[in-house]
Amino acid sequence: MARYLVGRLVAVFPVLVGVSFIVLLVMHLIPGDPAVVIAGVGASGEDIETIRRQLGLDRPFLLQYITWVNNMLRGDWGRSAVTREAVLPLLASRVQYTALLAAVGVVLAVGAGVPLGVLAAVRRNQPLDYGATMVALVGISAPIFWIGLVLQLLFAVRLGWLPTSGAGTWRHLVLPAIAIAANSTAILTRMTRSSLLEVLGQDYVRTAHSKGCARRRVIGHHALRNALIPIVTVIGLQFGYLLGGAVLTETVFVWPGVGRLLADAIFRRDFPVVQGAVMLIAVAFVFVNLLTDLAYAYLDPRVRYA
């Protein structure tokens, strides 16, 4: 296990280097000059050149990359080109909201998706199975922003039960958490159903049935525990996906997280904030995947022995 852990930790560093390089490269491939956008209409050429020097855009790309990575490792993520706030404290003030939203979304997705998948597998080719499959199909097909707008219209505008936007109380968290969890719930439902159906056809499950074990114990103790191995992997991937998918949800519900900060920075061409936010999300995704791999190794002895 220790050897596997060290190998996975070593593999993280090249991934982070590649991610950081791609983040800065994409920022430079976006059409337009950010210095011109920041300077505004009617700005002189001297003002534009001053902003370009402040952003470091007048230097070669590789030198910009090395300087940016070196500054990030020292805790200096730059300053917003619009508000002049330090990027790292700005992200730190928002990341708690995004982490809370993603965590609640994962809890809702697991709490709804896994039981639905189990029921669909146990009641295969029955009305319950068809109903769960239909719910999963709708959850996968519907865009997150559309689900958010429908939830706002129904529960906030029509019924008046919950606020339409903002943050502050648990009531503000309900609608964005449901919206962001819808797609992951559908994916977990389908994954749980297919994984459990595969396990239910194994010889040891039939042996447990033939020995007189109760159906509930066979499914919960023998079948589901082995079916959870790929499901745990999907849960980890979905958590990383929710961190990135929070951009749409936070924009629709005006949730003060990293996603909304990123969307606003993109529209304002605030390159330092965009780079910092994208890098933060990418790093979080990489480490969530690392924890998922470690959990997979813990659940499956074959990975440890390999």
Buried (B, 14 or more C-beta within 10 A) or exposed (E): EEEBBEEBEEEBEEBBEEBBBEBBEEBEEEEEBBBBBBBEEEBEEEBBBBBBEBBBBEBEEEEBBEEBBEEBEEEEBBBBBBEEEBBBEBBEEBBEBBBBBBBBBBEBBBEBBBBBBBBBBBBEEEEBBEBBBEBBEEBBEBEBBBBBBEBBEEBBEEEEEBBBBEBEEEEBBBBBBBBBBBBBBBBBBBBBBBBBBBBBEEEEBEEBBEEEBEEEEBBEEBBBEBBBBBBBBBBBBBBBBBBBBBBBBBBBBBBBBBBBBBBBBBEBBBBBBBBBBBBBBBBBBBEBBBEBBBBBBEBBEEBBEE
